[in-house]
């Protein structure tokens, strides 16, 4: 009898998961999917990019790493066919000329510089709810579950793509992001580099010139809403030229996955 009860429970859970998945797909069916700006990353994301009306969390290992560059590319892609980009910059670290080099149209860029955390969260909430906004970029520090959920609902309501750049401390918190990624530095040895694909405005200007010793970043997909991932892409960043080059194919990211699984 116990075996039959267990079998019935498993079947009920299976049907429930299917129904939840069906409702989730239906609720997001009309939202566009935007390329991330990194083809190697799009290749392993379930929908081939980031869906509008969701939050994407970029967890950056280390200060001054420039981990917001992939987030800037995602914002540029989301607003490529119109709409506003809002940068909620409480720490005054957003540098507009750099954003322009990465393809952001300054005529459609709004920068908000709140004084307090409460004002920061309010500005983030209101920007996500606005139907005129296509992407919101922010650097929030702490987000409790209730506030995070409210931001997720705000994104759903307005349809904007919320791009949250955060420190590794965020890994200790629950997340309502649709996709969570880990951005870290990669040591670059002197010598030849593999064949590279150039992305960004500089890519349209002919053959790319050889880069000086450039910053190389690893972007690992920790998880999406429905499952853990263990895949990554390495990119090389040339801030002066405003170009980003993919230097490796997607590969296993066991360490990044373990970090996500070990989160309390």
N, C-alpha and C positions, 0 to 999 in steps of 0.2 A: 504493500500500500504506500509506504514511504517513497519507494522508487517511482510509483505512478505520480505522487504529489510533486516530486522533484521534477519529473519530466513535464508536468503541466506548468509548473512555475517557469521553467526554462522557455517553454513555448510562449507563455504570456509575455515574458521579458523580450523575447525575439520580436514578437508582434509590436510591442510597445516601442522598441528601438526603431523599427521600420516606420511606424506612424510618426514618431518624433522627427525622423529624417525627412519624411515626406512633407510635413508641415514646414520644417526649416527650409527645404528647397523651394517650396511654394512661396514662402514669405520673402525670399530673396530673389525670386525669379526675375523681377523687373529691374533689379539693380544691375548696372553695368559692371563688368570685370575689367579693371585697369591693369595693364602690364606693370610690373614692378620697376622696369628700367634695367633689369638684369635678366637676360634671356635664360641663363643657366638656372636662376632661381625660379623663374616662371615654370620651367620644365618639371619641377617636382611639387609645385603648389597644386592642390587638388583641382582648382578652377583655372589654372594657368595664369594667375595674377591675384590681385587684391580686389575683393568685391566692395563696391560702394556701400555706405551705410554700416561699415564695420570698423573696428579698431585694430591697428597693427602695432605691436610693441617691439621696439628695437632696443635690446639690452646691450649696452656698450661696456666693454671691459677696459677701463682706464680713462683718465682725463686727457683732453687734448688729442684724442685719437682721430677725431674727424669722423666719428661713427654716424653723424647726421647726414653725411653725403648720400648714402643709399636711400635715406628717408626723403631727402630733397628730390632725388630722381623720381621716387614714387609719387611725390606731390606734383611734380612737373607733368608726369604721365596722366595723372588723374584730371588735371586742369587743361590738358592739351587741346581739348575741343571747346573750351569756354568755362566760365565760372571762376570764382575767387579762390585764392590760397591765403589762409590766415596763419600767421606765426604768433603763438602766444608765448612771449619771451619774458618771463619774470626775471631771469638772471642776466638779461641784457647781453646775451652771448651770440645772438643771431646777427650775421654780417650780410646785409643786402647785396653788396657787390659780388660776394662769393655765390650767393643764390642765383644772381643773374648769369654768372659764368656757367652755372649748371643748367641753364635753359629756362629759369623762372622768368615770366613776363612781369616786369616791375609795375606795369599798369594794372595788374590784377593781383597784386600782393598787398596785404594789409598786415601791419605789425602792431600787436597789442603788447604793452609793457605794464602789466599789473604790479602793484606794490606789495600785495599780500597774497598768501596762499588762497584765502577765500575768494579774492578777486580773480586770481588765476583760474580757479576751478569754475567760477561763474562764467568767465570769458570763454573758457574751453567748452562748457556746456552750451552756451548760446551760439557759438560759432558752429558747433556740430549740428545744432537744430536748424540752422538757416539753409533754406533750399538754394540760396545763391552761392553757397560755398561748396567747392568740390574737394578740397583737402585742408586739413587742419594739422599743423605741426606744433608740437609742444614738448616741454622738458619737465614734466611733473616729477616731484620727488616721492612723496608718500601718497599712496592711494588706498584707502581702506575699501573693503569689498562693496560696501553700500554706495560709496561715491563712484567707484569704478563701474558698477552696474548702471548707475544713473547716466554716466557718460556713454556707455554702450547703447542704452535706450535712446539717448539724444542723437547718436549717429544713425541709428535705425530710422528715427523720425525724419531727420533732415536729408539723409542719403550721402552725407560727406564721408570721405575716407579720413579717419583719425590716425595720425602717425605720432606715436608717443616714444620719444627717445629717453631712455632711463638708464640708471646705473645698475650694476650687478646686484645691489641691494633689493631690487625689484623681484629677483628670483625667490626671495623669501616670502613674497606676498602672493595671494590668489590673484588670478588674472581673468578679466572678461574679454581679453583681446581674441579676435578670430585667429590671428597668427602671432606667434612669439618667435623672434629671431635673436641670435646672439652675434654681436659684432666684435671681433678681436683683431689685434695686430699679428702679423706674420713676419718673421725675420726673413730678409731677402739677402741671399748670398751673392757675392760679386760673380760676374760671369754672364754667360748667355742666359737669356730668358726664353721661355717657350713662345711659340706663335700665339699672338694675342688678337682679340677682337675689340675694336674701339667702339665705345658707346658715348653718346652725348653730342652736344653741338659741334665740338671739334672734329667729330668723326666724318662730317659732311664736307670737309675741306681737303679731301684727297688722302694720299697715303700718310699715316701717322708717322711723325718723327720719332727716333729712339728716345725713350724717356731717360732722364737722369735717375739716379737711385731714388725710387719713388716709394711712397707709403703703400704697403700691401696690407689688405684687410681680408679677413675671413668672415663670411656671412653664413651662419649655420641656422637651419630651420629647426628650432627646438621642438615646436609642436604647432599643430593647427587645432581648431576647435574640437575636432573629433578624434585626434590621435597624436601620438608622439612621432617625431621624425628624427632622422639621424643623417641628414644630408647637408652638404655645404658647397660653397663656391668661393674661390679666391679671386680678389680683384686688385688692380693696381690703380692708384688714384694720382692724377696729375692736377693739382688745384689751379696752377697757373694757366694751363691750357683749357681747363674745364672739361677734361675727358676722363673716362673710366674704362679700364681694360680688363676683360675677363682673362685670367691667366691659368685657370684650371677648370677641368670638367667637374661636375658634381661627384662627390665621393662620400664615403662614410664619415660620420662625425660622432663617433662613439662617445668621446669625452663630453661633448656638448649635450648629448642625450642623457648621459649619466647625471650631469648637473641638474637637468630638469627633473629627472626621476627622483633625485635625492632631495629636492626641495621639500621643506617641512609643510 
